[in-house]
C-alpha cells in the first residue's frame, strides 16, 4: 500500500501548488499506471464503486440516468472485487492486498487499514466479524476492529479465485478441477469436506470462474463450457447452457441468474428449475461483460471496454437501459502539464483533468485507437497510440487545454512504448528499436530509428548525457541483456 499512499500524496501536493514550466519539466512522465477494463462493482445506497484496472471510482447514483463522479483513487494493482458493509468498502486489489476504505464521505474516501498476503487478493467474503479473502489460498481474518485486521487461519490445499459462503460451508472454485467444499465453522482450523470434479484436470473448458449456491444446488460460470447447475448432494451436473462467449461471473436472485459471458454479452437465465436451465434473453452490449451487480431491480453491468451500463430489470423480458457511464478507460500512463493532470486512457484516448479536482474532465482527444504513453514538452502533449498491430507517435497542440489540436503523426513500430524528452527530441522505445523524433517542427515530424543487435527486442532504455542504457531480450531463448551505448547527435548507436 506504500505505492498507493505515495501516489495519493503526490496528487495532493500537486493540487496544492501552481506548477511552473521548470517544476513539471523534471517529472515527465510522473508515473505509469497499469490497468484493465471495468471488472468490479458494488452498490451501497446512492454510492456505486467501480474498479477499472487499478482505478477505483466512487459514483453518485442518486439519479440512475445521470451518474456523476464523487471521487477517484488509484491502487498499485488491478481491482478484482469490491464489497461494502455499512460505510466500509473492502477492496480486493490484487498484489496491493485487501484494502478497507471509509466511504462515509464518498467525495473523500479514507483508507483505514490493509492486509497483504504473498499472492494477489482476488475476492472477499464478509461473514459478520470474519473476512475471508481469496489470495491463492483462503485466508480468514478477524475484522472485529477493521482498523487492526489479524489472521485467524489459512486453508492452503487449493488455489482459488472465487469462493462462496453458505452458513459454515465455503464453496471454493478450483479452476480446472471444479469445486471444493470447505468447513469454516472454526476459521483457525478450516478443513475439506468434499471435492466436486467437473471434467478433469486437462479439460480447460470446464474451468470454474464463479459460483452461486441456492439451497442444495450450485450454479457455475464455467468459462468456455458455459453455465451449468449441479446437485451439491450427488455432485452430478443437472443442466447446462452452452453460452456463445466465455462465462466469467454469475449474479443471482432466487430465480434468475445474470451470467457475464465476456464476448457473449450478458445472459439472463431462468434457474427456477435447476434440472432444466432456460435462457430468457441476452443483452448484447457490443463490448466485453466481465461482471454484474444486482441491487433490487437495478442491474449494474461491468463493461470491460468502456465502463458500466445500468439497466432496469423489473420486467426481465424487457430490460431498459437507464444509463451508460464511460469511466475514462483503463489508465495506462500519466504526467503533469501546468495545472493539469494528463492521462493516457487506452481506448478513451488522452484525458486532461484539473489537478485541483481530478474528477473534472477538461478535454479529451480520442479516436479509433488506444493511447498508451503520454509526455509533455512546452505546450505540446506527446503520446503513443496503437491500432491493430501498428503504433504511432502523436503531437498535439495544448496551448488551450480545453481545445486540443492535432499536429502530426509518425509510425513507430510495435509494442508498448516509453517516451523520454532530451533537448528538442522525443526518444520513443518500442520492441523493434528506439525512435528519435525531432520536435523542432511538431507539425511535420521526422524520425530516426536506432537498432540494436539482430535478434534482440528492446524492453527499456534510459538516456543520460551521451549514453544510452538499454535492456533487451532474446525471445528465442528468453535471455536478457543489458548494454551501454554511446549516442552522438541522436542519430546512431555505437
C-alpha positions as CSV (number, residue, x, y, z in Angstrom):
1,X,0.0,0.0,0.0
2,X,3.0,2.3,0.2
3,X,2.7,2.8,-3.6
4,X,-0.9,3.9,-3.3
5,X,-0.2,6.3,-0.4
6,X,2.8,7.8,-2.3
7,X,0.7,8.4,-5.4
8,X,-2.2,10.0,-3.4
9,X,0.2,12.2,-1.5
10,X,1.8,13.2,-4.8
11,X,-1.6,14.1,-6.3
12,X,-2.5,16.1,-3.1
13,X,0.7,18.0,-3.1
14,X,0.5,18.7,-6.8
15,X,-3.1,20.0,-6.3
16,X,-1.8,22.5,-3.8
17,X,1.0,24.0,-5.9
18,X,0.8,26.1,-9.0
19,X,3.5,24.4,-11.1
20,X,5.9,26.5,-13.3
21,X,7.4,25.3,-16.5
22,X,10.6,24.3,-14.6
23,X,8.6,22.4,-12.0
24,X,6.9,19.9,-14.3
25,X,9.8,19.6,-16.7
26,X,11.7,17.3,-14.4
27,X,8.9,14.9,-13.6
28,X,7.8,13.9,-17.0
29,X,6.4,11.3,-17.0
30,X,5.1,11.3,-13.5
31,X,4.5,7.6,-13.5
32,X,3.0,4.5,-15.1
33,X,-0.4,3.1,-14.0
34,X,-1.1,-0.4,-15.2
35,X,-4.8,-1.1,-15.6
36,X,-7.5,-3.0,-17.3
37,X,-11.2,-2.7,-18.0
38,X,-14.1,-2.4,-15.6
39,X,-14.4,-5.7,-13.8
40,X,-15.5,-5.0,-10.2
41,X,-18.6,-3.2,-9.0
42,X,-20.7,-2.8,-5.8
43,X,-23.5,-0.5,-4.7
44,X,-24.5,0.9,-1.3
45,X,-27.4,3.3,-1.2
46,X,-26.7,6.1,-3.6
47,X,-23.0,5.3,-4.0
48,X,-21.6,2.9,-6.6
49,X,-18.0,1.8,-6.5
50,X,-16.4,0.5,-9.7
51,X,-12.9,-0.9,-10.3
52,X,-11.4,-0.2,-13.8
53,X,-8.0,-1.7,-13.8
54,X,-6.4,-0.1,-10.8
55,X,-8.7,2.9,-10.8
56,X,-11.4,3.0,-8.1
57,X,-14.3,5.4,-9.0
58,X,-17.0,6.4,-6.5
59,X,-20.2,7.4,-8.3
60,X,-23.2,9.3,-7.2
61,X,-26.2,7.3,-8.5
62,X,-28.9,9.2,-6.8
63,X,-30.1,9.8,-10.4
64,X,-29.6,6.5,-12.2
65,X,-30.0,8.2,-15.5
66,X,-27.3,10.7,-14.8
67,X,-24.5,9.2,-12.6
68,X,-21.7,11.6,-11.6
69,X,-18.3,11.1,-10.0
70,X,-17.7,11.7,-6.3
71,X,-14.0,10.8,-6.3
72,X,-11.3,8.5,-7.7
73,X,-8.4,6.6,-6.1
74,X,-5.5,4.8,-7.8
75,X,-4.1,1.5,-6.5
76,X,-0.8,-0.1,-7.3
77,X,-2.5,-3.2,-8.8
78,X,-5.8,-4.2,-10.5
79,X,-9.0,-4.2,-8.5
80,X,-10.7,-7.6,-8.6
81,X,-13.7,-7.3,-6.2
82,X,-15.5,-4.7,-4.1
83,X,-17.7,-5.5,-1.1
84,X,-19.5,-2.8,1.0
85,X,-20.7,-3.1,4.6
86,X,-22.3,0.0,6.1
87,X,-19.8,2.8,5.4
88,X,-16.8,0.5,4.8
89,X,-15.6,-0.7,1.4
90,X,-13.5,-3.8,1.2
91,X,-11.3,-3.8,-1.9
92,X,-9.6,-6.9,-3.3
93,X,-6.7,-5.0,-5.0
94,X,-4.5,-7.8,-6.4
95,X,-1.0,-7.6,-5.2
96,X,-1.9,-4.4,-3.3
97,X,-3.7,-6.7,-0.9
98,X,-7.0,-6.2,0.9
99,X,-7.7,-2.5,1.4
100,X,-10.5,-1.1,3.7
101,X,-11.8,2.4,2.9
102,X,-14.2,4.5,5.0
103,X,-16.6,5.9,2.4
104,X,-19.0,7.7,4.8
105,X,-17.9,10.8,2.8
106,X,-17.7,9.4,-0.7
107,X,-16.1,12.6,-2.0
108,X,-13.2,12.0,0.4
109,X,-12.7,8.2,0.9
110,X,-10.2,7.3,3.6
111,X,-8.0,4.2,3.9
112,X,-8.2,2.9,7.4
113,X,-6.3,-0.4,7.1
114,X,-4.9,-3.0,4.7
115,X,-3.7,-6.6,4.7
116,X,-1.1,-8.1,2.5
117,X,-0.5,-11.7,1.5
118,X,2.1,-13.4,-0.6
119,X,-0.2,-13.5,-3.6
120,X,-2.8,-11.3,-5.3
121,X,-6.2,-10.8,-3.5
122,X,-9.0,-11.6,-5.9
123,X,-12.2,-12.0,-3.9
124,X,-13.7,-11.1,-0.5
125,X,-16.4,-12.7,1.6
126,X,-17.6,-10.9,4.8
127,X,-19.3,-13.0,7.5
128,X,-20.1,-10.8,10.5
129,X,-16.7,-10.1,12.1
130,X,-14.7,-12.6,9.9
131,X,-13.4,-11.7,6.4
132,X,-12.4,-14.5,4.1
133,X,-10.1,-13.4,1.2
134,X,-9.1,-15.5,-1.8
135,X,-5.4,-15.0,-2.4
136,X,-4.4,-18.2,-4.0
137,X,-5.3,-19.9,-0.7
138,X,-8.2,-18.9,1.6
139,X,-7.3,-16.5,4.4
140,X,-9.6,-15.9,7.4
141,X,-9.1,-12.5,9.1
142,X,-10.6,-11.1,12.3
143,X,-12.3,-7.8,11.4
144,X,-13.9,-7.0,14.7
145,X,-11.8,-3.9,14.6
146,X,-11.4,-3.1,10.9
147,X,-8.5,-0.8,11.8
148,X,-6.5,-3.7,13.0
149,X,-7.0,-6.9,11.0
150,X,-5.3,-10.0,12.1
151,X,-5.0,-13.6,10.7
152,X,-7.1,-16.4,12.1
153,X,-6.2,-19.2,9.8
154,X,-5.3,-20.3,6.3
155,X,-6.7,-23.1,4.1
156,X,-3.9,-23.9,1.7
157,X,-5.0,-27.1,0.0
158,X,-6.2,-25.3,-3.2
159,X,-5.6,-22.2,-5.3
160,X,-8.9,-20.4,-5.7
161,X,-10.1,-17.0,-7.0
162,X,-13.9,-17.1,-6.3
163,X,-15.3,-18.6,-3.0
164,X,-19.0,-18.6,-2.0
165,X,-20.1,-18.9,1.6
166,X,-23.3,-20.7,2.8
167,X,-23.6,-20.8,6.6
168,X,-20.4,-22.5,7.8
169,X,-19.5,-24.0,4.3
170,X,-17.3,-22.2,1.9
171,X,-17.5,-23.4,-1.8
172,X,-14.2,-22.5,-3.5
173,X,-13.8,-22.6,-7.2
174,X,-10.8,-24.8,-8.1
175,X,-10.1,-23.6,-11.6
176,X,-9.8,-26.6,-13.9
177,X,-10.7,-29.1,-11.2
178,X,-14.2,-27.9,-10.2
179,X,-15.1,-27.1,-6.6
180,X,-14.1,-27.8,-3.0
181,X,-16.4,-27.6,0.0
182,X,-14.5,-26.3,3.0
183,X,-15.9,-26.2,6.5
184,X,-15.0,-22.8,8.1
185,X,-17.0,-23.1,11.3
186,X,-13.7,-22.6,13.1
187,X,-11.7,-20.2,10.9
188,X,-8.5,-21.2,12.7
189,X,-8.9,-24.9,11.6
190,X,-10.7,-24.9,8.2
191,X,-10.9,-28.3,6.6
192,X,-12.0,-30.0,3.4
193,X,-15.4,-31.7,3.4
194,X,-15.8,-32.6,-0.2
195,X,-14.4,-32.1,-3.7
196,X,-16.5,-31.8,-6.9
197,X,-14.7,-32.7,-10.1
198,X,-16.1,-31.3,-13.3
199,X,-14.4,-32.8,-16.3
200,X,-10.8,-33.4,-15.1
201,X,-7.6,-31.5,-15.0
202,X,-6.9,-31.1,-18.7
203,X,-10.5,-30.1,-19.6
204,X,-9.8,-26.4,-19.5
205,X,-13.2,-25.6,-21.0
206,X,-14.7,-26.6,-17.6
207,X,-12.7,-24.1,-15.6
208,X,-15.0,-22.8,-12.9
209,X,-14.7,-19.0,-12.8
210,X,-17.6,-18.1,-10.4
211,X,-20.3,-19.8,-8.4
212,X,-23.6,-19.1,-6.7
213,X,-25.3,-21.5,-4.3
214,X,-29.1,-21.7,-3.7
215,X,-30.4,-24.4,-1.3
216,X,-28.9,-27.7,-2.5
217,X,-27.8,-26.5,-5.9
218,X,-24.7,-24.7,-7.2
219,X,-24.8,-22.6,-10.4
220,X,-21.4,-22.3,-12.1
221,X,-19.9,-20.0,-14.7
222,X,-17.5,-22.4,-16.4
223,X,-15.6,-20.3,-18.9
224,X,-15.7,-21.9,-22.4
225,X,-18.0,-24.7,-21.0
226,X,-20.9,-22.2,-20.4
227,X,-23.2,-22.1,-17.5
228,X,-24.3,-25.2,-15.5
229,X,-26.1,-26.4,-12.5
230,X,-25.0,-29.2,-10.2
231,X,-26.6,-31.0,-7.2
232,X,-24.4,-30.5,-4.2
233,X,-25.5,-33.8,-2.7
234,X,-24.5,-36.1,-5.6
235,X,-22.1,-33.7,-7.3
236,X,-23.7,-34.6,-10.7
237,X,-24.4,-32.0,-13.4
238,X,-28.1,-31.3,-13.9
239,X,-28.3,-28.9,-16.8
240,X,-26.0,-26.8,-18.9
241,X,-26.3,-23.9,-21.4
242,X,-23.6,-23.6,-23.9
243,X,-23.2,-19.8,-24.0
244,X,-21.6,-18.2,-27.0
245,X,-18.8,-16.4,-25.1
246,X,-16.7,-17.2,-22.0
247,X,-18.7,-17.3,-18.8
248,X,-16.8,-15.4,-16.2
249,X,-19.2,-14.4,-13.4
250,X,-22.7,-15.1,-12.2
251,X,-25.1,-12.9,-10.1
252,X,-28.4,-14.4,-8.9
253,X,-31.6,-13.7,-7.2
254,X,-33.9,-16.5,-6.1
255,X,-35.0,-17.5,-9.6
256,X,-32.8,-15.6,-12.2
257,X,-29.1,-15.8,-13.0
258,X,-27.3,-13.0,-14.7
259,X,-24.3,-14.5,-16.4
260,X,-21.4,-12.3,-17.6
261,X,-20.3,-14.1,-20.7
262,X,-17.4,-11.9,-21.8
263,X,-17.7,-11.5,-25.6
264,X,-21.1,-13.2,-25.4
265,X,-22.6,-10.2,-23.5
266,X,-24.9,-10.7,-20.6
267,X,-27.1,-13.8,-20.5
268,X,-30.3,-13.8,-18.4
269,X,-31.2,-17.4,-17.4
270,X,-34.2,-18.8,-15.6
271,X,-32.9,-21.1,-12.8
272,X,-36.2,-21.9,-11.1
273,X,-35.8,-25.5,-12.2
274,X,-32.1,-26.4,-11.8
275,X,-32.8,-29.6,-13.9
276,X,-33.7,-27.5,-16.9
277,X,-32.0,-24.1,-17.2
278,X,-33.6,-21.8,-19.6
279,X,-32.2,-18.7,-21.2
280,X,-34.7,-15.9,-21.2
281,X,-32.8,-13.4,-23.3
282,X,-29.4,-11.9,-23.8
283,X,-28.1,-8.3,-23.7
284,X,-25.5,-7.7,-26.5
285,X,-23.5,-4.8,-25.1
286,X,-21.1,-4.7,-28.1
287,X,-18.3,-5.0,-25.6
288,X,-16.9,-7.5,-23.1
289,X,-19.0,-8.2,-20.0
290,X,-16.9,-9.3,-17.0
291,X,-19.3,-9.0,-14.0
292,X,-22.6,-7.5,-12.8
293,X,-24.2,-6.4,-9.6
294,X,-27.9,-6.6,-8.8
295,X,-29.5,-4.1,-6.4
296,X,-33.2,-4.6,-6.2
297,X,-34.5,-4.3,-9.8
298,X,-31.5,-2.3,-10.9
299,X,-28.6,-4.2,-12.7
300,X,-25.2,-2.7,-12.9
301,X,-23.1,-4.3,-15.7
302,X,-19.3,-4.1,-15.9
303,X,-18.2,-3.4,-19.4
304,X,-14.5,-4.3,-19.8
305,X,-14.1,-1.8,-22.7
306,X,-15.9,1.4,-21.6
307,X,-17.3,1.5,-18.1
308,X,-20.7,0.5,-16.7
309,X,-24.2,0.1,-18.1
310,X,-27.2,0.5,-15.8
311,X,-30.4,-1.4,-16.5
312,X,-33.9,-1.5,-15.0
313,X,-34.8,-5.3,-14.9
314,X,-38.1,-5.0,-13.2
315,X,-39.5,-6.6,-16.4
316,X,-37.0,-9.3,-17.3
317,X,-38.4,-9.7,-20.8
318,X,-37.9,-6.0,-21.5
319,X,-34.8,-4.7,-19.6
320,X,-34.4,-0.9,-20.0
321,X,-31.1,0.7,-20.4
322,X,-31.1,3.6,-17.9
323,X,-27.6,5.0,-18.4
324,X,-24.1,4.2,-19.7
325,X,-21.2,5.7,-17.9
326,X,-17.7,5.9,-19.5
327,X,-15.2,5.7,-16.7
328,X,-12.4,7.1,-18.8
329,X,-10.9,3.9,-20.0
330,X,-8.2,1.7,-18.4
331,X,-5.4,4.2,-17.4
332,X,-2.0,3.5,-18.9
333,X,0.3,6.4,-18.0
334,X,0.1,9.9,-16.8
335,X,2.0,13.1,-16.5
336,X,1.6,16.7,-15.3
337,X,1.0,19.8,-17.6
338,X,0.9,23.1,-15.8
339,X,-2.1,22.9,-13.5
340,X,-3.5,19.8,-15.3
341,X,-3.2,16.1,-15.0
342,X,-2.9,14.3,-18.4
343,X,-3.7,10.6,-18.7
344,X,-3.4,8.1,-21.5
345,X,-6.6,6.2,-21.1
346,X,-6.3,3.4,-23.7
347,X,-9.4,3.3,-25.9
348,X,-10.6,6.6,-24.4
349,X,-7.6,8.5,-25.8
350,X,-6.0,11.3,-23.9
351,X,-7.9,12.9,-21.0
352,X,-6.9,16.2,-19.4
353,X,-8.1,16.8,-15.8
354,X,-7.9,19.7,-13.4
355,X,-5.3,19.0,-10.8
356,X,-7.3,20.7,-8.1
357,X,-10.3,18.4,-8.9
358,X,-9.2,15.3,-10.7
359,X,-12.9,14.3,-11.3
360,X,-13.3,17.3,-13.7
361,X,-12.5,16.4,-17.3
362,X,-11.3,19.5,-19.1
363,X,-11.0,17.9,-22.6
364,X,-10.4,14.6,-24.4
365,X,-8.6,13.7,-27.6
366,X,-9.9,10.3,-28.8
367,X,-10.5,8.2,-31.9
368,X,-10.3,4.7,-33.3
369,X,-7.1,3.9,-31.4
370,X,-5.6,3.1,-27.9
371,X,-3.4,5.6,-26.1
372,X,-0.6,4.1,-24.0
373,X,2.2,6.6,-23.0
374,X,2.0,10.3,-22.6
375,X,4.5,13.1,-22.1
376,X,4.6,16.9,-22.4
377,X,7.1,19.5,-23.7
378,X,6.3,23.2,-23.5
379,X,2.8,23.5,-24.9
380,X,2.9,20.1,-26.7
381,X,1.2,16.8,-25.5
382,X,3.0,13.8,-26.9
383,X,1.6,10.3,-26.8
384,X,1.9,6.9,-28.4
385,X,-1.1,5.1,-29.8
386,X,-1.8,1.7,-31.4
387,X,-4.3,0.4,-33.8
388,X,-4.4,-3.3,-34.9
389,X,-0.7,-4.2,-35.0
390,X,0.9,-0.8,-35.6
391,X,1.9,2.0,-33.3
392,X,2.3,5.8,-33.9
393,X,3.6,8.8,-32.1
394,X,1.3,11.8,-32.0
395,X,1.8,15.5,-31.3
396,X,-1.0,17.7,-30.0
397,X,-1.0,21.5,-29.5
398,X,-2.3,22.1,-26.0
399,X,-1.8,25.8,-25.8
400,X,-5.5,25.8,-24.8
401,X,-6.1,22.6,-22.8
402,X,-9.8,22.9,-23.4
403,X,-9.3,22.9,-27.2
404,X,-6.7,20.3,-28.2
405,X,-5.4,20.5,-31.8
406,X,-3.8,17.6,-33.7
407,X,-0.5,18.4,-35.3
408,X,1.1,15.3,-36.8
409,X,1.6,11.5,-36.5
410,X,4.5,9.2,-37.4
411,X,4.8,5.4,-37.3
412,X,7.0,3.9,-34.5
413,X,6.8,0.1,-35.0
414,X,5.1,-2.2,-32.4
415,X,4.9,-2.9,-28.7
416,X,4.5,-0.9,-25.6
417,X,6.4,2.4,-25.8
418,X,8.1,4.8,-23.4
419,X,8.7,8.5,-24.1
420,X,11.7,10.5,-22.9
421,X,12.4,14.1,-23.7
422,X,16.1,15.0,-24.4
423,X,16.7,18.6,-25.6
424,X,14.4,19.0,-28.7
425,X,14.0,15.3,-29.2
426,X,11.5,12.7,-28.1
427,X,13.1,9.3,-27.5
428,X,10.5,6.6,-28.0
429,X,11.2,3.0,-27.1
430,X,9.5,0.2,-28.9
431,X,10.0,-3.5,-29.4
432,X,11.8,-3.2,-32.7
433,X,14.0,-0.2,-32.0
434,X,14.4,3.3,-30.5
435,X,12.9,6.1,-32.4
436,X,14.5,9.6,-32.1
437,X,11.8,12.1,-33.1
438,X,12.7,15.8,-33.9
439,X,10.2,18.0,-32.1
440,X,11.5,21.3,-33.5
441,X,8.8,21.0,-36.2
442,X,5.9,19.3,-34.3
443,X,3.6,19.7,-37.2
444,X,6.0,18.0,-39.6
445,X,7.6,15.1,-37.6
446,X,10.7,13.2,-38.7
447,X,12.3,10.2,-37.0
448,X,15.5,8.2,-37.0
449,X,15.3,4.5,-35.9
450,X,18.1,3.2,-33.8
451,X,18.6,-0.5,-33.8
452,X,20.5,-2.9,-31.5
453,X,21.9,-6.4,-32.3
454,X,19.9,-8.5,-34.6
455,X,17.5,-10.9,-32.9
456,X,17.1,-8.8,-29.8
457,X,13.9,-6.9,-28.8
458,X,14.2,-3.7,-26.7
459,X,12.5,-3.8,-23.3
460,X,13.5,-0.4,-21.9
461,X,16.1,2.4,-22.4
462,X,17.3,5.4,-20.4
463,X,19.2,8.2,-22.0
464,X,21.6,10.4,-19.9
465,X,24.1,12.8,-21.4
466,X,25.7,10.9,-24.4
467,X,25.0,7.4,-23.1
468,X,22.0,5.1,-23.6
469,X,21.4,2.3,-21.0
470,X,19.3,-0.4,-22.8
471,X,17.8,-3.7,-21.7
472,X,17.0,-6.2,-24.3
473,X,15.6,-9.8,-24.6
474,X,16.2,-12.7,-27.0
475,X,12.7,-14.2,-27.2
476,X,14.1,-17.4,-28.8
477,X,15.8,-18.4,-25.5
478,X,14.4,-15.8,-23.1
479,X,17.9,-14.5,-22.4
480,X,18.0,-10.9,-21.0
481,X,20.8,-8.4,-21.8
482,X,21.9,-5.0,-20.6
483,X,24.1,-2.7,-22.7
484,X,25.5,0.8,-22.5
485,X,25.7,2.6,-25.8
486,X,27.3,5.8,-26.9
487,X,25.0,8.3,-28.6
488,X,26.2,11.0,-30.9
489,X,23.6,13.6,-32.2
490,X,20.9,11.1,-31.5
491,X,21.4,9.7,-35.0
492,X,23.2,6.4,-34.3
493,X,24.2,3.9,-31.7
494,X,27.8,2.8,-31.4
